[in-house]
C-alpha cells in the first residue's frame, strides 16, 4: 500500500501593499491578502516592529489584514512592510502638510430620499482653491445629473433626482486634501398589484 506525504505549504502574500500619499489628519489603510487565514504576520515601519495602539490598528478578516492609521501625522511617513514566514512586501507612505484646511468635511454616510436632489458640501479655509468631485474615483463633470457649484470657500456637488443606482462613494479633492462620503438612498420600490 502506498503512503502519501502531504506537505503543507506556507502562507503567501497574494495582495501586495501599495504606496500611499495623504495629508495630515487623513486616514491611511494598508491592505494585504494571504493564501491562508491563520498566518502570523509581522508589520514594520522603517524596519522596526509596529506596536498597535489607539492611533494604529490592525484588523484581521480571514485571509485579509488591514493596517490602519486613524489620523496621519507628518512623522508617520516612512516605509511600511509586512513579513509572513520568508515573504516580505513593502510600501511607502508620504504624509504632507495640507495646502488647505477643510473646515466642513463630508459626513461618513449621506442618506437621501429617492427621487430628490441632494447636495454634498465642503467648506475650505481659502476661497481660491479649485476642487474636483469624484464618484468611486471617476472624475465628475457638470451635466444633467450633476451640478458643481463654487461659492467662495463653499464647494457643492448637486446630484439630481437621486436613484438607487446613485449609491456609491463620493469624494471631494481640494489641493492635497480629500473628504469622502458613502451615499445611501432610502425609499420604496413601487410594485404594481393587479386588482381582481
C-alpha positions in Angstrom: 0.0 0.0 0.0 1.3 3.4 -0.9 1.6 6.1 1.7 1.0 9.7 0.8 3.0 12.5 2.3 1.1 15.8 2.5 3.3 18.9 2.7 1.5 21.9 4.0 2.6 25.0 2.0 3.5 28.1 4.0 1.1 31.1 3.7 1.9 33.5 0.9 1.0 37.2 0.3 -1.2 37.5 -2.8 -2.5 41.0 -2.4 0.5 43.4 -2.1 0.9 46.7 -0.2 0.6 49.9 -2.3 2.4 53.2 -1.9 0.2 56.0 -0.4 0.3 59.8 -0.3 -2.0 61.6 2.1 -2.4 64.9 4.0 -2.0 65.3 7.8 -5.2 64.2 9.6 -6.3 61.8 6.9 -7.0 58.1 7.4 -4.5 55.6 5.9 -5.0 51.9 5.2 -2.5 49.3 4.0 -4.2 46.0 2.9 -2.7 42.6 2.2 -4.3 39.3 1.2 -2.9 35.9 2.2 -3.4 32.4 0.9 -4.3 31.3 4.4 -6.3 32.9 7.2 -4.3 31.8 10.2 -0.9 33.1 9.3 1.3 35.1 11.6 2.0 38.5 10.0 4.6 40.9 11.4 4.2 44.6 10.5 7.1 47.1 10.5 7.7 50.8 10.0 11.2 51.6 8.8 12.4 48.1 9.8 11.0 48.5 13.4 8.1 46.3 14.5 4.9 48.3 14.9 3.2 48.5 18.3 -0.5 48.8 17.8 -2.4 51.3 19.9 -5.3 53.7 19.6 -3.8 55.5 16.6 -2.6 52.5 14.7 -4.9 49.4 14.4 -4.7 46.0 12.8 -7.9 44.4 11.5 -7.8 40.7 10.5 -10.7 39.4 8.5 -9.9 35.8 7.4 -7.2 36.0 4.7 -7.3 39.8 4.6 -5.3 42.1 7.0 -5.6 45.8 7.2 -3.2 48.2 9.0 -5.0 51.5 9.7 -3.5 54.8 10.8 -6.6 56.8 12.0 -5.2 60.3 11.6 -1.9 60.5 9.8 0.9 62.8 11.2 4.0 64.0 9.4 6.1 61.6 11.3 4.0 58.6 10.1 5.8 59.0 6.7 8.2 56.1 6.0 8.4 52.6 4.6 5.8 50.1 5.9 6.4 46.4 5.4 4.9 43.1 6.5 6.5 39.7 6.8 4.9 36.2 6.6 7.5 33.5 7.0 10.2 34.2 4.4 8.0 36.5 2.4 8.1 40.3 2.6 6.3 43.2 0.9 6.6 46.9 1.5 5.2 50.3 0.5 6.0 53.9 1.2 3.8 56.4 3.0 4.2 60.1 2.3 2.3 62.4 4.7 2.2 66.1 3.5 1.1 69.2 5.3 -2.3 70.2 3.9 -2.3 73.1 1.4 -5.8 74.0 2.6 -8.0 73.0 5.5 -11.5 71.6 5.1 -13.5 73.5 7.8 -16.6 71.4 6.9 -16.0 67.9 5.6 -18.4 65.4 4.1 -20.2 63.2 6.6 -19.1 59.5 6.6 -22.6 58.5 5.3 -25.1 60.6 3.5 -28.7 59.3 3.5 -31.0 60.8 0.9 -34.6 60.1 -0.1 -35.3 58.5 -3.5 -36.0 60.9 -6.4 -34.9 64.0 -4.5 -32.0 66.3 -5.4 -29.2 66.2 -2.8 -26.3 68.5 -2.2 -22.9 67.4 -0.9 -20.9 70.3 0.5 -17.5 71.2 1.9 -16.2 74.5 3.2 -12.5 75.4 2.8 -10.2 77.7 4.7 -9.4 79.5 1.4 -11.8 80.6 -1.3 -9.5 80.4 -4.3 -8.9 76.6 -4.3 -10.3 74.5 -7.1 -12.0 71.3 -6.1 -12.6 68.1 -8.0 -15.6 65.8 -7.3 -15.3 62.0 -7.8 -17.7 59.1 -7.8 -15.7 55.9 -6.8 -12.5 57.5 -8.3 -14.1 58.7 -11.5 -14.0 62.5 -12.1 -17.4 64.1 -12.2 -18.2 67.0 -14.6 -21.2 69.3 -14.9 -24.1 67.6 -16.7 -27.8 66.8 -16.5 -27.1 64.6 -13.5 -24.5 66.6 -11.6 -24.2 70.4 -10.9 -20.9 71.7 -9.5 -21.2 74.9 -7.5 -18.4 77.1 -6.2 -19.4 80.0 -3.9 -16.2 81.4 -2.4 -14.9 78.9 0.1 -18.1 76.7 -0.1 -18.0 74.0 -2.8 -21.0 71.9 -3.6 -22.0 68.9 -5.7 -25.7 68.6 -6.5 -26.9 65.1 -7.5 -30.2 65.5 -9.3 -33.2 63.1 -8.8 -31.3 60.5 -6.8 -31.9 56.9 -7.8 -30.8 53.6 -6.1 -28.0 53.2 -8.7 -26.5 56.5 -7.5 -25.5 54.8 -4.2 -21.7 54.9 -4.2 -18.6 56.6 -2.6 -18.4 60.3 -3.5 -15.3 62.3 -2.7 -14.0 65.8 -3.0 -10.3 66.7 -3.6 -9.1 70.3 -2.7 -5.4 70.7 -3.5 -4.0 67.7 -1.5 -6.9 67.3 1.0 -9.7 64.7 0.5 -13.1 64.2 2.1 -15.4 61.2 1.3 -18.9 60.1 1.9 -21.0 57.0 1.2 -24.3 57.9 -0.4 -27.2 55.7 0.7 -30.7 56.1 -0.9 -33.8 55.5 1.1 -37.2 54.8 -0.5 -39.5 52.1 -1.6 -39.6 50.3 -4.9 -43.2 50.6 -6.0 -44.8 47.3 -7.0 -47.8 47.1 -9.2 -50.6 44.9 -7.9 -53.4 43.8 -10.2 -56.9 44.4 -8.8 -59.3 41.5 -9.4 
